[in-house]
């Protein structure tokens, strides 16, 4: 059983092909996961993002939330923290483990709507990645829009106008925002105080990122040698794993 739901841009309908039970593991401040079980989750294979309805969480689970320009904080009826969602490019990305350990969707979890039950009314906001400017942005390895404007002045093979690209200067690509991390380094990176490799190491930890790595990590630790500027890095899933990852990476550098 399937049905179509109109989306915000009204160009293409979103096809719902039944539903299933989903377990989400939110990453809390102490790094330990908090499991949230959602039932009757609509399955829409054509949607580019997984979407959680805050009004549904409030209605069915009495959850509450606080939001600002940085993100959303979700708490349970007792006031205990459930999870957070970070704001990127106008959307809130939940900080969750992509695939909870030990959980695999089974066929019995997939179910159609009972006869006579009306489909839920949904409105989905999405980014139109078929936009010609975004298509060329991806083709050119996510080249910045300012540099793309310079490129089209020197190329005859890009079917874009300067006005089209200029209109996208304020657009934030979610892929660029989550993969091209920029950290403020609390020192002058051009200053070298040591002459011998290994005499001084700089450690930088960053995260959590809205999109996990291929192995489910949300944090990155980097060690940089002051003399040679060679950098070693390692990934980790939970914030409380930082000390263990630091000593592991330090031993690797010593070898």
N, C-alpha and C positions, 0 to 999 in steps of 0.2 A: 504494500500500500504506500502511495506517495501522493504528495500534493504540492502546489506551488504557492509561494508567498512573495508578494511584491516588495522590492527593496527600495531604499531611499531614492536611488537615482532613476527608478522606474524603467530602466533599460532592459534588464534581465530579471526574470523571476528566480527566486531561490528555491530549489527543489528539496523537500524534506522526505527522506526515505526511512521513515520509522524513527525509533529512538532507542536509547540504551541507558544503563546505569554506569556512571563514571565516578571514579575516585580520584580526587585531586589532592596532592600533597603540597601545601603552602610552606614556604621557607619563613620561619619566624626569626625574631631578632637574635635569639640564642643559637640559631643555626639548626635547631631540631625541627623536623617536619610536623605539620599539623594536618591530619587527614580530614577532608570534607567529602562526604558521599552525596552525589546528586542523582536523583532518579528521573526517569522520563526525559532524558536529555535528547533534544532533537538532533538527528543525524543529517547534516547537509554537506555532502562531499564536495560541492562546488564552491563553498565559502572559503575565503583565503585565511580567515582567522577564526579561532574558537572564541565564542562570545558567551559571557556570563551576565545574566540579568540581575542587577542589584535589587530591583523592586521584587523580583521573585525570591531572592534570598531573604529579604525583609519580611515578605508575606508568609513564606513556608517555614522559615527557620528562625524568625524573629531576630535576624542579624541586624547589626547597625554599622554605620560607617561614617568616617570623616574624610573629606577630600579638600585638596587645595591644588595649587599649580604644580606641586611636586608629585602628588599621587593620592592614593586612597588607602585608608586603614580600615580593615574589617574586623569587628569584634563580635563575640557571641552574646547571648542574652545575659550572661554573668559578667560581661565586661572584659573577658579574657581575649587576648589577641589571637585572631585566626590567621590572618595573612595581610599582605600589602600588595598594591599594584602601583607601578611606577608610570608616570606620565611621559609619553614620547609621541611627538608628532600629532598631538590632539587626541590620542587614545590612551587608555590606561591598560598596561600590560601586567597581568598577575604574576607574582614571583612564585612559580611552582616548579616542581620537578616534572619534566616532560613525561616520563614513564615511571609511575610508582613501582617500586621494587616488588616483584612477586605477583603483579596484577596483569592478567591477560584477558582481553575481552573474549567472551565465549558467545557462541551462536544464540544460546538461550537468553543472553542479555539483550539481544536486539529484538525489538518488539514493534508491531504496528499499533496505531491508535485503535481503541475499541470502536465498534460500529456505533455511529450516532454521536461520537465525541467530536466537537468542532476543533479544528487546528488552532493553536494559539496565535494571537495577533502580534506580529513581530515587525519591527522596522530596523534595518541593518544599515549602518553607515560604513562605506568602504572606500578605499582609494582606487581610482581608475588607473590601473597599471597599463592599460592599453593606450593611454595618452601618448601621442607620438614623441613628445619631449622625454617622457619617462622611459619609453622604449629605447631611444638613443642613449639615454643616461645609463641604462643597463648594458647596452651593446658596447659602450666605451668604458666598461669596467667601473661604473658609478662615478664618472667624471663630474666634477663640480659644475654647477650651472654657469657660473661666471667664466670658467675656462671653456665651457661648451659654446658660449657666445663668441669667444675669440676664435674658436675652431671653425665655426660655420662661416666666418668672414674669409677664411683661407681655403675652404673646401667647397667643391661643387657636387659632392656625392651625398650630402646630408640634406634631406628634404625638410628642413626646418627654417623658420624665419626668426630674426632676432627678437621680434615682438613676442613670439610664442615662448621662447626661452626666458625672456625678461619677465614674463608673467609668472614664472615658476621660481623666481629668486628667493621668495619667502617660504617655499615648500620645503619641508623636512622629510627626506627619504627615510622610512623606518629602518631599512637595511643599513644605510650609512650611519644612522644614529646609534645603532646597536653594535656595529662592528668597527667603526672608526673612533674608538674611544680616545678622548683627549683628557689627560690628567694634568693638574697644576703641580709642577715639581717644586718642592720647597727649597730649591737651591739653584744656583746658576749651572745649567748642564754643560756649559763650555769650560768651566773651571776645573782643572785637574790638580789635585793636591799631592797625589802619590805618583812615584816613578816606577815602582815595582808592582807587578800584577799580584793581586791577592792581599795587599796591605790594607785596603779599605773597600768594602762592598756597600752599595746602596740598595735598600729593599723598598719596593713599592707594591702595595696590595690594592687592588681595585675590584669593584663589584658591589652589589650583584647586578649583572646585566639582564635586560629584559628577555633576551633569547639565549637559551642554554647552548653549550657546545655539543659536539657530536656525542660526547660521553656523559652529558647531563651536568656539566660544571657551570657554575654561575660566577665564580670568582677566579682572579688571576693574581699570582705572586711573581714578581720579577726581581732578580738580583743582578745588579750591574757593577762590573769592576770599575773602580775609579780611574785606574791607570789606562787600561786598554779599551774601556767602554764596551767590552763584550757582555752580552746579556743572556742569562738563563731564565727560563720561566716554567711554571707548573700551574695546573688548574686544580680547583677543588669545589665541591658542591655546597658545603656548609661553612658558615663563618667560623664556627668553633674549631674547624680543622686547620686553621692557619698555623698554629705553633707546630703541629705535626708536619705539615707541608714545608714549613720553613726549615726545620732540621733535616728533612729528607733532601731538600734542594741544596742545602748547605753542604751536606755530605757528598752530594754529586759534584759540586763545584770543587771541593777539596781533592777529589780523586782525579 
